[in-house]
């Protein structure tokens, strides 16, 4: 049975033009690639990665090719531009990722145990770490934009940082970036 709230909000979406990727100060060459063995670019995200209200809330494995040598740290931002809000829903902010890692295994972005050297920012739900897809049922398909930014310096951020803090710190310091889009729909 369709969810009346999801159906009523179908035309209300934050917009793909509002994700961090589109911010002027974060523009840089797409000179490395971001992939996942769990889903192809533009393909559906498997159900095991659904958010805690609907599933296991497990982060997918991610892999990236070598960023430029100037990269001091990587920052991962995952946003849902189809959320029925004024701004995209932030599902994950992780900074301090070592560019030499080449990837993160499945479940690495768990809220309680970040990888060594990594710290989490506050997402839209107010907590830290991975928050998998949780679209309103019957709202239609949502995109989940995995954005990986290579910074030419270690970011100086407050302990309790959010998306705008990261965007300010990255502004003018992104030397390369990579992107992977997945989709999810809650019927």
C-alpha positions in Angstrom: 0.0 0.0 0.0 1.5 3.4 -1.0 2.5 5.7 1.8 0.4 8.9 1.5 3.1 11.1 3.0 5.7 9.9 0.5 3.3 10.4 -2.4 2.4 13.9 -1.2 6.1 14.9 -1.1 7.1 13.3 -4.4 7.7 16.7 -6.0 9.6 18.1 -3.0 13.4 17.4 -3.4 16.4 19.4 -2.3 18.0 19.2 -5.7 21.1 17.7 -7.3 22.6 21.2 -7.8 22.9 21.6 -4.0 25.3 18.7 -3.2 28.8 19.6 -2.1 30.1 18.5 -5.5 28.5 21.6 -7.1 30.1 24.1 -4.7 32.4 26.6 -6.4 35.3 26.3 -4.0 35.3 22.5 -4.3 35.8 22.2 -8.1 38.8 20.2 -9.2 39.7 17.7 -11.9 38.1 14.3 -11.6 41.6 12.7 -11.9 40.9 9.6 -9.8 38.0 7.2 -9.6 35.7 6.0 -6.8 34.0 2.6 -7.1 32.2 0.0 -4.9 32.1 -3.8 -5.4 28.5 -3.6 -4.0 27.0 -1.5 -6.8 27.9 0.2 -10.1 27.8 3.9 -10.7 24.1 4.9 -11.2 22.8 1.5 -10.1 20.7 0.5 -7.1 22.3 0.2 -3.7 21.7 -3.3 -2.4 19.2 -3.7 0.5 21.8 -4.7 3.1 23.1 -1.1 3.1 19.7 0.4 4.0 19.4 2.7 7.0 18.8 1.6 10.5 15.0 2.0 10.3 14.8 -0.4 7.4 17.9 -2.6 7.4 21.4 -3.4 8.7 22.8 0.1 8.2 26.1 -1.3 6.9 28.4 0.9 4.9 29.4 -0.5 1.5 33.0 -1.2 0.6 34.6 1.6 -1.4 37.7 1.6 -3.5 39.6 4.4 -5.2 42.4 4.8 -7.7 45.5 6.8 -6.7 44.8 10.5 -6.1 47.5 13.0 -7.1 50.6 13.0 -5.0 49.7 16.4 -3.5 46.7 14.8 -1.7 47.3 15.0 2.1 43.9 13.6 3.1 40.6 12.5 1.6 37.2 13.6 2.7 34.1 11.5 2.0 30.7 13.2 1.9 27.6 11.2 1.1 24.4 13.2 0.3 20.8 12.5 -0.8 19.7 15.3 -3.0 16.3 13.8 -3.4 15.4 14.2 0.3 12.2 16.2 0.7 14.0 19.1 2.4 15.5 22.4 1.5 19.1 21.0 1.4 20.4 17.5 0.6 20.4 15.0 3.5 23.9 14.3 4.7 24.4 10.6 5.3 28.1 10.6 6.0 31.0 13.0 6.5 34.4 11.3 7.1 37.7 13.3 7.0 41.3 12.3 7.6 41.1 9.4 5.3 44.7 8.3 4.2 44.8 8.6 0.4 47.2 5.6 0.3 44.6 3.2 1.7 43.0 2.7 -1.7 39.6 1.9 -0.2 37.5 1.1 2.9 36.1 -2.3 3.6 32.4 -3.0 4.1 31.2 -1.7 7.4 34.3 0.5 7.9 32.2 3.6 8.4 30.4 2.3 11.5 29.4 5.0 13.9 31.3 3.6 16.9 34.6 2.6 15.3 36.0 4.9 12.7 39.1 3.8 10.8 42.4 5.0 12.3 42.9 8.7 11.7 39.4 9.2 10.5 36.9 11.5 12.2 33.2 11.9 11.5 31.2 15.0 11.1 27.6 15.5 12.1 25.1 14.3 9.4 21.6 15.4 8.9 20.4 13.1 11.7 22.7 14.9 14.1 24.9 11.8 14.8 28.2 10.7 13.2 29.3 7.8 11.0 27.4 6.0 8.3 23.6 6.4 7.8 22.4 4.2 5.0 19.5 5.0 2.6 16.2 5.7 4.4 13.9 7.5 1.9 10.3 8.1 2.8 8.3 5.1 1.5 6.5 5.9 -1.8 8.6 9.1 -2.3 10.2 7.6 -5.4 13.8 6.8 -6.2 16.6 8.7 -4.4 20.2 9.3 -5.5 23.0 8.8 -3.0 26.0 10.8 -4.1 29.4 9.5 -2.7 31.8 12.4 -3.1 35.5 11.9 -2.4 37.6 15.1 -2.2 41.4 15.0 -2.2 42.8 17.9 -0.1 46.3 19.4 -0.4 46.5 19.8 3.4 45.2 18.3 6.6 41.9 20.0 7.5 41.7 22.1 10.7 38.2 21.5 11.9 36.4 21.9 15.3 35.8 18.6 17.1 32.0 18.8 16.4 32.1 19.7 12.7 29.4 19.6 10.1 29.1 19.9 6.4 29.5 23.7 6.2 32.7 23.5 8.4 34.1 20.9 5.9 33.1 23.0 2.9 34.8 26.1 4.3 38.0 24.1 5.2 38.1 22.4 1.7 37.5 25.7 -0.2 40.4 26.2 -2.5 42.3 23.1 -1.3 40.7 20.4 -3.4 43.3 19.0 -5.8 41.2 16.2 -7.2 37.8 14.6 -6.7 35.9 11.4 -7.5 32.3 10.5 -7.4 30.0 7.4 -7.3 26.2 7.6 -7.4 23.9 4.9 -6.2 20.1 4.8 -6.1 17.6 3.5 -3.6 13.8 3.4 -3.5 11.6 2.5 -0.6 8.3 1.4 -2.3 
